[in-house]
Amino acid sequence: MDKNGFEGIIAEFAPRFERLKQLARELRNVLFPIRDGAIFTGTFRENDIMYDGMIKAFNSAIRSLGEEEQANA
């Protein structure tokens, strides 16, 4: 699935999940990065590349959501 197809899926997120769109994009980029203009579906030589990227994406989302909640309090 190309980037535009994925954005079509993201556009279907329910309004209550609007704030999670960026997390979905980041996870997609970690799991299926674009290499040489195509989606890479191979195996990473080092698992840490994938795991660290996923942890970073979730930590970023948690931090962002926490900042939004504090701003709305």
Residue frames as qw, qx, qy, qz and C-alpha x, y, z in Angstrom:
[[0.000, 0.890, 0.455, 0.000, 0.00, 0.00, 0.00],
 [0.422, 0.414, -0.024, 0.806, 1.41, 3.34, -0.97],
 [0.148, -0.115, -0.419, 0.888, 1.40, 6.46, 1.18],
 [0.373, -0.091, -0.181, -0.905, -1.82, 7.79, -0.37],
 [0.640, -0.244, -0.675, -0.274, -3.63, 4.52, 0.30],
 [0.460, -0.236, -0.664, 0.540, -2.57, 4.62, 3.93],
 [0.055, 0.043, 0.184, -0.980, -3.73, 8.22, 4.27],
 [0.523, -0.207, -0.472, -0.679, -7.11, 7.05, 2.96],
 [0.621, -0.314, -0.707, 0.124, -7.31, 4.57, 5.82],
 [0.289, -0.163, -0.446, 0.831, -6.28, 7.21, 8.35],
 [0.239, -0.141, -0.157, -0.948, -9.01, 9.49, 7.02],
 [0.621, -0.326, -0.594, -0.395, -11.53, 6.85, 8.12],
 [0.317, -0.068, -0.721, 0.613, -10.50, 7.03, 11.79],
 [0.282, -0.770, -0.568, -0.071, -13.42, 7.86, 14.07],
 [0.014, 0.853, -0.071, 0.517, -13.29, 11.42, 15.45],
 [0.681, -0.711, 0.143, -0.099, -12.41, 10.16, 18.94],
 [0.867, -0.160, 0.237, 0.408, -9.20, 8.65, 17.49],
 [0.400, 0.897, 0.004, 0.188, -8.16, 11.80, 15.62],
 [0.250, -0.875, 0.411, -0.054, -5.28, 12.39, 18.02],
 [0.758, -0.286, 0.570, 0.138, -3.84, 8.94, 17.23],
 [0.742, 0.668, 0.055, -0.017, -3.36, 9.53, 13.52],
 [0.175, 0.834, -0.517, 0.084, 0.24, 10.64, 13.96],
 [0.554, -0.395, 0.724, -0.118, 1.00, 7.50, 15.98],
 [0.849, 0.326, 0.410, -0.068, -0.44, 5.35, 13.20],
 [0.546, 0.816, -0.186, 0.035, 1.73, 7.15, 10.64],
 [0.109, -0.747, 0.644, -0.123, 4.86, 6.74, 12.74],
 [0.712, -0.172, 0.672, -0.114, 4.20, 3.03, 13.35],
 [0.818, 0.539, 0.198, -0.037, 3.64, 2.47, 9.65],
 [0.350, 0.852, -0.380, 0.087, 6.94, 4.20, 8.87],
 [0.370, -0.569, 0.720, -0.142, 8.73, 2.01, 11.42],
 [0.749, 0.031, 0.652, -0.117, 7.18, -1.27, 10.30],
 [0.681, 0.485, 0.481, 0.265, 7.03, -0.60, 6.55],
 [0.164, -0.700, 0.161, 0.676, 9.56, 2.10, 5.65],
 [0.665, 0.739, 0.064, -0.086, 9.82, 3.42, 2.11],
 [0.507, -0.499, 0.523, 0.469, 13.10, 2.35, 0.49],
 [0.187, -0.119, 0.681, 0.698, 13.98, 3.20, -3.08],
 [0.394, 0.044, -0.251, -0.883, 10.43, 4.43, -3.63],
 [0.676, -0.176, -0.630, -0.340, 8.78, 1.17, -2.51],
 [0.693, -0.570, 0.201, -0.392, 7.52, -0.23, 0.77],
 [0.241, 0.434, -0.849, 0.181, 10.16, -2.37, 2.47],
 [0.858, -0.273, -0.009, -0.435, 8.62, -5.64, 3.65],
 [0.697, 0.297, -0.613, 0.223, 11.84, -7.50, 4.27],
 [0.768, -0.533, -0.292, 0.201, 13.47, -8.45, 7.53],
 [0.070, -0.937, 0.285, -0.192, 15.53, -5.96, 9.49],
 [0.661, 0.321, -0.588, 0.339, 19.08, -7.12, 10.16],
 [0.185, 0.055, -0.647, 0.738, 18.88, -5.63, 13.63],
 [0.255, -0.617, -0.739, -0.089, 15.63, -5.96, 15.54],
 [0.281, -0.509, -0.344, 0.737, 16.46, -2.89, 17.62],
 [0.019, 0.040, 0.349, 0.936, 15.76, -0.68, 14.61],
 [0.373, -0.439, -0.634, -0.516, 12.12, -1.75, 14.64],
 [0.515, -0.556, -0.607, 0.240, 11.66, -2.05, 18.39],
 [0.316, -0.315, -0.184, 0.876, 13.35, 1.25, 19.21],
 [0.089, -0.158, -0.387, -0.904, 11.27, 2.99, 16.55],
 [0.444, -0.524, -0.657, -0.310, 8.05, 1.58, 17.97],
 [0.487, -0.517, -0.480, 0.515, 8.97, 2.56, 21.52],
 [0.195, -0.142, 0.042, 0.970, 9.87, 6.06, 20.34],
 [0.227, -0.333, -0.532, -0.745, 6.54, 6.40, 18.47],
 [0.508, -0.592, -0.623, -0.052, 4.50, 5.32, 21.49],
 [0.451, -0.423, -0.325, 0.716, 6.48, 7.52, 23.89],
 [0.070, 0.044, 0.218, 0.972, 5.98, 10.50, 21.59],
 [0.365, -0.461, -0.588, -0.556, 2.23, 9.84, 21.40],
 [0.542, -0.560, -0.569, 0.260, 1.93, 9.44, 25.17],
 [0.344, -0.279, -0.145, 0.885, 3.86, 12.67, 25.75],
 [0.074, -0.187, -0.379, -0.903, 1.76, 14.55, 23.19],
 [0.455, -0.539, -0.627, -0.330, -1.52, 13.30, 24.63],
 [0.521, -0.498, -0.473, 0.507, -0.36, 14.19, 28.14],
 [0.206, -0.121, 0.023, 0.971, 0.53, 17.72, 27.05],
 [0.251, -0.358, -0.510, -0.741, -2.89, 18.13, 25.42],
 [0.526, -0.576, -0.625, -0.009, -4.65, 16.97, 28.57],
 [0.434, -0.402, -0.310, 0.744, -2.65, 19.38, 30.73],
 [0.050, 0.053, 0.230, 0.971, -3.45, 22.24, 28.36],
 [0.399, -0.418, -0.562, -0.592, -7.16, 21.40, 28.54],
 [0.499, -0.430, -0.678, 0.327, -7.19, 21.12, 32.35]]
